[in-house]
């Protein structure tokens, strides 16, 4: 009995830590959306607080109206930016990537 606790410690110290579970693509996307919304809400809140220097910030940005709209609750991206993002990273780009890879595979098969 007096050896059991020390033997148990030696045994557990030899075991390597289990690797963390990787997120699925859907979990990753969802976590990104949730964290982005949270961070944007935090940023809006800070921009509306008394310690935020609005004048110095507005004087340094390219689009003060867009910034004011964002602080007031508008989206942080324009519809045009959304469509460009969808073209580059959305389902449309996945389809194009699949076609490109299929063509590469076909070329390899012919060789």
C-alpha contacts under 8 A as a table, 3 or more apart, distances in Angstrom:
res1	aa1	res2	aa2	distance
1	X	4	X	5.34
1	X	5	X	7.81
2	X	5	X	6.88
3	X	6	X	5.68
3	X	7	X	6.08
4	X	7	X	5.09
4	X	8	X	5.98
5	X	8	X	5.04
5	X	9	X	6.39
6	X	9	X	5.10
6	X	10	X	6.40
7	X	10	X	5.21
7	X	11	X	6.25
8	X	11	X	5.16
8	X	12	X	6.22
9	X	12	X	5.24
9	X	13	X	6.10
10	X	13	X	5.22
10	X	14	X	6.49
11	X	14	X	5.44
11	X	15	X	6.93
12	X	15	X	5.40
13	X	16	X	7.59
23	X	26	X	7.87
23	X	27	X	5.65
23	X	28	X	5.78
24	X	27	X	5.11
24	X	28	X	6.10
25	X	28	X	5.09
25	X	29	X	6.20
26	X	29	X	5.13
26	X	30	X	6.08
27	X	30	X	5.08
27	X	31	X	5.97
28	X	31	X	5.18
28	X	32	X	6.15
29	X	32	X	5.10
29	X	33	X	6.30
30	X	33	X	5.12
30	X	34	X	6.19
31	X	34	X	5.15
31	X	35	X	6.01
32	X	35	X	5.28
32	X	36	X	5.95
33	X	36	X	5.15
33	X	37	X	6.17
34	X	37	X	5.28
34	X	38	X	6.21
35	X	38	X	5.02
35	X	39	X	6.04
36	X	39	X	5.13
36	X	40	X	6.06
37	X	40	X	5.18
37	X	41	X	6.13
38	X	41	X	5.20
38	X	42	X	6.20
39	X	42	X	4.99
39	X	43	X	6.10
40	X	43	X	4.96
40	X	44	X	6.13
41	X	44	X	5.11
41	X	45	X	6.11
42	X	45	X	5.07
42	X	46	X	6.19
43	X	46	X	5.10
43	X	47	X	6.14
44	X	47	X	5.07
44	X	48	X	6.28
44	X	70	X	7.48
44	X	71	X	5.13
44	X	72	X	7.84
44	X	73	X	7.74
45	X	48	X	5.22
45	X	49	X	6.37
46	X	49	X	5.10
46	X	51	X	7.99
46	X	52	X	6.62
47	X	52	X	5.59
47	X	54	X	7.35
47	X	71	X	6.65
48	X	52	X	6.96
48	X	71	X	7.17
49	X	52	X	5.67
50	X	53	X	7.81
53	X	56	X	5.73
53	X	57	X	6.41
54	X	57	X	5.16
54	X	58	X	5.96
55	X	58	X	5.20
55	X	59	X	6.08
56	X	59	X	5.25
56	X	60	X	6.65
57	X	60	X	5.38
57	X	61	X	6.59
58	X	61	X	5.49
58	X	64	X	5.51
58	X	67	X	7.90
59	X	64	X	7.88
61	X	64	X	6.21
63	X	66	X	5.40
63	X	67	X	6.39
64	X	67	X	5.01
64	X	68	X	6.10
65	X	68	X	5.07
65	X	69	X	6.13
66	X	69	X	5.04
66	X	70	X	6.18
67	X	70	X	5.03
67	X	71	X	6.26
68	X	71	X	5.13
68	X	72	X	6.12
69	X	72	X	4.96
69	X	73	X	6.40
69	X	74	X	5.29
69	X	75	X	7.91
70	X	73	X	5.16
70	X	74	X	4.53
70	X	75	X	5.90
70	X	76	X	5.75
71	X	74	X	7.13
75	X	78	X	7.11
77	X	81	X	6.04
77	X	82	X	6.73
78	X	81	X	5.14
78	X	82	X	6.37
79	X	82	X	5.02
79	X	83	X	6.31
80	X	83	X	5.19
80	X	84	X	6.24
81	X	84	X	5.12
81	X	85	X	6.09
82	X	85	X	5.10
82	X	86	X	6.12
83	X	86	X	4.99
83	X	87	X	6.15
84	X	87	X	5.13
84	X	88	X	6.24
85	X	88	X	5.11
85	X	89	X	5.74
85	X	90	X	6.97
86	X	89	X	5.27
86	X	90	X	4.23
86	X	91	X	7.28
86	X	92	X	7.27
86	X	93	X	7.77
87	X	90	X	5.75
87	X	91	X	7.80
87	X	92	X	5.93
87	X	93	X	5.93
88	X	92	X	7.71
88	X	93	X	5.61
89	X	92	X	7.58
89	X	93	X	5.62
89	X	94	X	7.27
90	X	93	X	5.55
90	X	94	X	6.59
91	X	94	X	4.98
91	X	95	X	6.23
92	X	95	X	5.22
92	X	96	X	6.41
93	X	96	X	5.02
93	X	97	X	6.03
94	X	97	X	5.00
94	X	98	X	6.11
95	X	98	X	5.12
95	X	99	X	6.29
96	X	99	X	5.09
96	X	100	X	6.22
97	X	100	X	5.06
97	X	101	X	6.17
98	X	101	X	5.16
98	X	102	X	6.02
99	X	102	X	5.06
99	X	103	X	6.17
100	X	103	X	5.15
100	X	104	X	6.28
101	X	104	X	4.97
101	X	105	X	6.12
102	X	105	X	5.01
102	X	106	X	6.13
103	X	106	X	5.03
103	X	107	X	6.19
104	X	107	X	5.09
104	X	108	X	6.25
105	X	108	X	5.06
105	X	109	X	6.22
106	X	109	X	5.08
106	X	110	X	6.40
107	X	110	X	5.26
107	X	111	X	6.62
108	X	111	X	5.35
